[in-house]
Amino acid sequence: MNEKINCTVCGKPFDREGMQFTRDCHGITYRLVCLDCYDRLMAHGYDGQYYDERDECLDYD
C-alpha cells in the first residue's frame, strides 16, 4: 500500500514515489515536495536563500 504524504509547499497529498527532496545552495537535503513544487522551487538551482558560514550561528551565547 502506498503511503500518502502531504507536500510541505502546496499541502496536497501524494504518493511518496511522486515526491522529491529539494536541496539548499550547498546541496544539503532541505524539504520533501511534490514534483510540481520541486520544479518551481529548484528553478534557480537550489531551494531557499543563499547562505555561507557567516550566516550560521552555532553558539547560543
Phi, psi and omega in degrees: 000133181280136179276131176268131179233138177281135175295136182287349180258301184269342178082000180282146179280139179220155169293147181303325180294341180264020182229161182213149177279135171278168180230147178278187186293348178253008178083011180275136179306132186245299179205156181267122183222165176288167184293328177295314179292325180302312181301318181291315183290327184264013182302329180266005179098347176203162181260135179095201181258153175291140176215159173226187186298337178291337180275345181272133178238103181268347178262135179266356182284000000 
